[in-house]
Amino acid sequence: MTSDVVRSLPDAKQWMLMHLEQRRNPFNAIDAAAAAAQIETLPGLAPEQWAPHWLTRADEFAAAAETAEREGAPDAALESWWQAYQFAMLGRYPTPLHPAKLAAYDRARSYFRRASALEKVPVEHFSVPFAGRAGEGDTVRFFLAKPDGVENPPLVMMWGGIDVWKEESYARGLMLRKSGFATLHLDKPGVGESPVLAGVDAERQWDPVFEWIKGRDDFDSTRVAALGLSFGGYWAMKLAHTHRDQLRAAVNWGGGVHLTFQPEWQERSRNASSYLMDLMPARARIFGGSTLEDYVARCAELSLLDQGILDRESCPLLLTNGKDDQQNASADIYLALEYGSPKTARLFPGGHMGDGPVMPMIVGWLTEQLALDRPGPAHAPYAHGRN
């Protein structure tokens, strides 16, 4: 295998400034002027240089938030806590394989809680027991955000990929909440606070969450969908088959199916220009590893084709991505259409996750699938999605 390409600092800064201007991951919701200043003064990409640099600015925003709270200015406090979280998140980006980045991740979660508590409709944080195996966690942690002024809203469970975790998925759920959906955010297997590493049956981490959903009366537990972003799209697609009786719909936005997990694709995609740094360590971490070899040794077991999942019936399923994705194989969409239940598919211009009105399209599709005049999943016979 060829060696990984490591960006120079000037090249990395150019990549970051371009993504900041375009409001692309990981700069989707950050203060642009403050982020640009931090990029310009970034001393290096090594974790011990990277993490403290972003945390310095995060702590400045946190201090401003504390001041605003003392002065009785909740709106200013909310914005400052939000930015404190954004900068601390960058400190752990893309994944905390180093103690300095792990410290930034801890700070990011703390700042996110401070921000989310000040929202007009405060975010509620929960944990449910998980019957894990030896060496696994015993709790699934997630949070719930509800739309303002909507009674009995449908629910969309959301999670991200190898670097976008539950806190980052919150901002991406804003359009859903404005459209009347409640959103539930948790970490996919192998990242964040997930109790399990990725594996052939790691979808069991959702079992206690589904049970928790059944017991709630502040949203419509019969109208539930799953939306997985980036690598997380894989888990939404798997749940569409394994938990189809508990889901009204599912969306795989940019995730792999089979081809993405083959060694040939790992070699081809390992230096994807759409990624800033440490792509293979971030991928490997979902299995508890840190190298390309660690990832390649395990990733093929995730194939939904080889697991026999694709031949099973599913709830209505939407597959979408950019047609020129360099990180996950967009050809997986075509492969998936050859198996199982009919599906809806849409490819967009651009690379990973696609360019253009992807999220509005997803919101429109979910609105149709979770319409009030359709029976809930617990009572409905198998229903095809649109081909």
C-alpha positions in Angstrom: 0.0 0.0 0.0 1.1 3.5 -0.7 1.9 5.9 2.2 -0.5 8.4 3.5 -0.2 12.0 2.2 0.2 14.5 5.0 -0.8 18.1 4.3 1.6 20.9 4.8 0.5 23.6 7.2 -0.1 26.2 4.4 -2.2 23.6 2.4 -4.2 22.8 5.6 -4.9 26.4 6.2 -6.1 26.9 2.6 -8.4 23.9 3.0 -9.8 25.2 6.2 -10.4 28.7 4.8 -12.2 27.3 1.8 -14.4 25.1 4.0 -15.1 28.1 6.3 -16.1 30.3 3.4 -18.4 27.5 2.1 -19.7 26.7 5.5 -18.8 23.1 5.2 -17.8 20.6 7.9 -16.2 21.3 10.4 -17.1 25.0 10.1 -20.9 24.8 9.6 -22.0 27.0 12.4 -18.9 28.8 13.7 -18.1 32.5 14.1 -16.4 33.1 10.7 -14.2 36.0 11.7 -13.0 34.3 14.9 -12.4 31.1 13.1 -10.5 32.8 10.3 -8.2 34.4 12.8 -7.5 31.1 14.5 -6.7 29.5 11.2 -4.2 32.2 10.2 -2.4 31.8 13.5 -2.5 28.0 13.7 1.0 26.9 14.7 0.8 23.3 13.4 -1.3 20.2 12.8 0.2 18.0 15.6 -2.3 17.3 18.3 -0.3 19.1 21.0 -0.3 22.2 18.8 -3.7 21.9 17.3 -5.9 21.2 20.4 -4.6 24.0 22.7 -4.8 26.5 19.9 -8.6 26.0 19.4 -9.2 25.7 23.1 -7.7 29.1 23.8 -10.4 30.7 21.7 -13.1 28.4 23.1 -12.2 29.5 26.6 -12.4 33.1 25.6 -16.0 32.6 24.4 -16.8 30.6 27.6 -15.6 33.6 29.7 -17.8 35.9 27.7 -20.7 33.6 28.2 -20.2 33.6 32.0 -20.1 37.4 32.0 -23.3 37.6 29.9 -25.1 35.2 32.3 -24.0 37.3 35.3 -25.3 40.4 33.5 -28.6 38.8 32.7 -28.1 38.6 29.0 -29.2 35.1 28.1 -29.2 35.6 24.3 -25.6 36.8 24.4 -24.7 34.0 26.8 -26.3 31.4 24.4 -24.3 32.6 21.4 -21.0 32.7 23.4 -21.6 29.2 24.8 -22.4 28.0 21.3 -19.1 29.4 20.0 -17.2 28.0 22.9 -18.5 24.6 22.0 -17.7 25.1 18.3 -14.0 26.0 19.0 -13.6 23.2 21.6 -15.0 20.7 19.1 -12.4 21.8 16.6 -9.8 21.1 19.2 -10.8 17.4 19.2 -11.3 17.2 15.4 -11.4 14.9 13.7 -11.1 12.3 16.5 -9.5 12.4 20.0 -6.7 9.8 19.5 -4.3 12.1 21.6 -4.8 13.2 25.2 -4.8 16.9 24.1 -7.7 16.2 21.8 -9.5 14.1 24.3 -9.3 17.0 26.8 -10.8 19.3 24.0 -13.6 16.8 23.5 -14.5 16.8 27.2 -14.6 20.6 27.1 -16.7 20.6 24.0 -19.4 18.4 25.7 -19.4 20.7 28.7 -19.8 23.8 26.6 -22.5 22.2 24.5 -24.6 21.4 27.6 -24.3 25.0 28.8 -25.4 26.3 25.4 -28.3 23.8 24.9 -29.8 24.6 28.3 -30.3 28.2 27.1 -32.2 27.4 23.9 -35.8 28.8 23.6 -36.9 25.2 24.0 -34.2 23.7 26.2 -32.5 20.6 25.1 -33.1 17.6 27.4 -30.2 15.1 28.0 -30.9 11.5 28.8 -29.2 8.2 29.5 -30.7 4.7 29.5 -29.2 1.5 30.7 -27.5 -0.7 28.1 -26.9 -4.5 28.6 -23.5 -4.5 27.1 -20.9 -7.2 26.9 -17.6 -7.4 28.8 -15.5 -4.3 28.1 -18.5 -2.3 26.7 -20.3 0.6 28.3 -23.5 0.2 30.3 -25.3 3.4 29.2 -26.6 5.0 26.0 -26.5 8.8 26.2 -28.5 11.0 23.9 -30.4 14.3 23.9 -33.8 15.4 22.7 -34.7 18.7 21.0 -38.3 19.6 20.4 -39.8 22.2 18.0 -41.3 25.3 19.4 -45.1 25.3 19.7 -45.7 21.9 18.1 -47.8 19.3 20.0 -47.1 15.6 19.5 -44.4 16.1 16.8 -42.9 13.2 14.9 -39.4 12.2 15.8 -36.2 11.9 13.8 -33.2 10.1 15.4 -30.0 11.6 14.1 -26.3 10.8 14.2 -23.2 11.6 12.3 -20.1 9.8 11.1 -16.5 9.4 12.1 -16.0 13.1 13.0 -19.5 14.6 13.2 -20.9 13.3 16.5 -24.2 13.9 18.3 -23.4 17.4 19.4 -22.6 18.4 15.8 -25.7 16.7 14.5 -27.8 19.1 16.6 -27.2 22.1 14.3 -27.9 19.9 11.2 -31.3 19.1 12.7 -32.4 22.8 12.8 -34.3 22.6 9.5 -36.2 19.5 10.8 -37.2 21.3 14.0 -38.3 24.3 12.1 -40.4 21.9 10.0 -42.2 20.6 13.1 -40.0 17.5 13.9 -38.5 16.6 17.2 -34.9 15.4 16.9 -33.1 12.9 19.0 -29.3 12.8 18.8 -26.9 10.0 19.8 -23.5 8.7 18.7 -23.1 5.9 16.3 -21.0 2.9 17.3 -17.3 3.5 17.8 -17.4 7.3 18.4 -18.3 9.8 21.0 -20.1 8.3 24.0 -21.4 5.2 22.2 -21.1 2.2 24.6 -20.0 -0.1 21.8 -17.4 -0.3 19.0 -18.5 -0.9 15.5 -19.2 -4.5 14.6 -21.6 -6.9 12.9 -24.3 -6.4 15.5 -23.5 -3.0 17.0 -27.0 -1.9 16.1 -28.1 -3.4 19.4 -27.1 -0.1 21.0 -30.4 1.3 19.6 -32.6 -1.3 21.3 -32.9 0.5 24.7 -33.4 3.8 22.8 -36.4 2.4 21.0 -37.8 1.1 24.3 -37.4 4.6 25.8 -39.2 6.1 22.8 -42.2 3.8 23.4 -42.6 5.2 26.9 -42.7 8.9 25.9 -45.8 11.0 25.5 -44.2 14.4 24.5 -43.8 13.3 20.8 -45.5 10.8 18.5 -43.7 7.5 19.2 -45.5 5.9 16.2 -43.9 8.3 13.8 -40.2 7.8 14.1 -37.4 8.0 11.5 -33.7 7.5 11.4 -31.3 9.9 9.7 -27.6 8.9 9.5 -25.1 11.4 8.1 -21.8 10.5 6.4 -20.5 7.1 7.8 -23.5 7.2 10.1 -25.8 6.7 7.1 -24.7 3.0 7.2 -26.3 2.5 10.5 -29.6 4.2 9.5 -29.7 1.9 6.5 -29.1 -1.2 8.6 -31.8 -0.2 11.1 -34.2 0.3 8.2 -33.9 -3.5 7.8 -33.2 -4.8 11.3 -35.7 -2.5 13.1 -38.1 -1.8 10.3 -41.2 -2.4 12.5 -40.1 0.5 14.7 -39.3 3.0 12.0 -41.6 4.9 9.6 -38.6 5.8 7.4 -34.8 5.9 7.3 -32.2 8.0 5.4 -28.7 7.0 4.5 -27.0 10.3 3.7 -23.5 9.5 2.4 -22.9 6.2 4.1 -21.4 3.0 2.8 -23.2 -0.3 2.0 -20.7 -2.8 0.6 -18.2 -1.4 -1.8 -17.1 1.3 0.7 -15.9 -1.4 3.0 -13.7 -3.3 0.6 -9.9 -3.0 0.8 -9.7 -1.7 -2.8 -11.8 1.3 -1.8 -9.8 1.9 1.4 -6.6 2.2 -0.7 -8.4 4.4 -3.2 -10.0 6.7 -0.6 -7.3 6.9 2.1 -6.0 10.3 0.9 -9.3 11.8 -0.1 -8.8 15.5 -0.8 -12.2 16.2 0.8 -10.7 15.4 4.2 -8.4 17.6 6.2 -6.2 15.1 8.1 -6.2 11.7 9.9 -8.9 10.1 7.8 -7.7 6.6 8.4 -7.0 7.0 12.1 -10.5 8.4 12.4 -12.0 5.4 10.5 -9.9 3.0 12.5 -11.0 4.4 15.8 -14.6 3.1 15.4 -13.0 -0.4 15.8 -10.7 0.7 18.6 -7.7 1.0 16.3 -5.6 3.8 15.0 -4.1 2.8 11.6 -5.1 1.9 8.1 -4.2 -1.7 8.8 -6.4 -1.7 11.8 -9.4 -0.5 9.8 -8.8 -2.7 6.7 -8.6 -5.7 9.0 -12.2 -5.1 10.2 -14.2 -2.9 7.8 -15.2 -5.7 5.4 -17.3 -7.3 8.1 -19.7 -4.2 7.9 -20.8 -5.1 4.4 -24.6 -5.2 4.4 -24.5 -7.4 1.3 -22.3 -10.0 2.9 -24.4 -10.0 6.1 -27.4 -10.8 4.0 -29.2 -7.6 5.2 -29.9 -6.1 1.8 -32.1 -9.0 0.8 -34.4 -8.4 3.8 -37.5 -6.1 3.7 -37.0 -2.6 5.0 -39.0 0.4 6.0 -39.2 3.2 3.3 -35.5 4.1 2.7 -33.9 7.1 1.1 -30.3 6.9 -0.2 -28.5 10.1 -1.1 -25.0 11.3 -1.6 -22.7 13.4 -3.9 -22.0 11.5 -7.1 -18.3 12.2 -6.9 -17.8 11.1 -3.3 -14.1 10.4 -2.6 -14.7 9.1 1.0 -17.5 6.7 0.6 -18.4 5.0 -2.7 -21.5 6.6 -4.2 -21.7 3.4 -6.4 -23.0 1.7 -3.2 -26.4 3.4 -3.9 -26.7 1.7 -7.3 -25.7 -1.6 -5.7 -28.3 -1.2 -2.9 -31.1 -0.6 -5.5 -30.6 -4.1 -6.8 -31.6 -5.8 -3.5 -34.5 -5.9 -1.1 -37.4 -3.5 -1.0 -37.8 -0.7 -3.5 -36.1 2.5 -2.4 -35.9 6.2 -3.1 -32.5 7.5 -4.3 -31.1 10.8 -5.3 -27.6 11.7 -6.3 -26.4 15.3 -6.1 -23.5 17.1 -7.8 -20.2 17.3 -5.8 -18.3 15.0 -3.4 -19.0 13.6 0.0 -22.6 14.3 1.1 -23.3 16.3 -2.1 -23.7 19.9 -3.0 -27.1 21.7 -3.3 -30.4 21.4 -1.5 -29.7 18.0 0.0 -31.2 18.7 3.4 -34.4 20.4 2.1 -34.9 17.3 -0.1 -34.5 15.0 3.0 -36.9 17.1 5.1 -39.5 17.0 2.3 -39.2 13.2 2.0 -39.4 12.7 5.7 -42.4 15.0 5.9 -44.1 12.8 3.3 -43.2 9.5 5.0 -44.2 10.6 8.5 -47.5 12.1 7.5 -50.2 11.9 10.1 -52.6 10.0 7.8 -50.4 6.9 7.7 -50.5 4.2 10.3 -47.6 3.8 12.7 -44.9 1.2 12.2 -46.2 -1.1 14.9 -49.5 -1.6 13.1 -48.5 -1.3 9.4 -47.9 -4.1 7.1 -44.8 -4.0 4.9 -45.0 -0.9 2.6 -42.7 -0.2 -0.3 -40.8 3.0 -0.6 -40.7 4.8 -4.0 -38.4 3.4 -6.6 
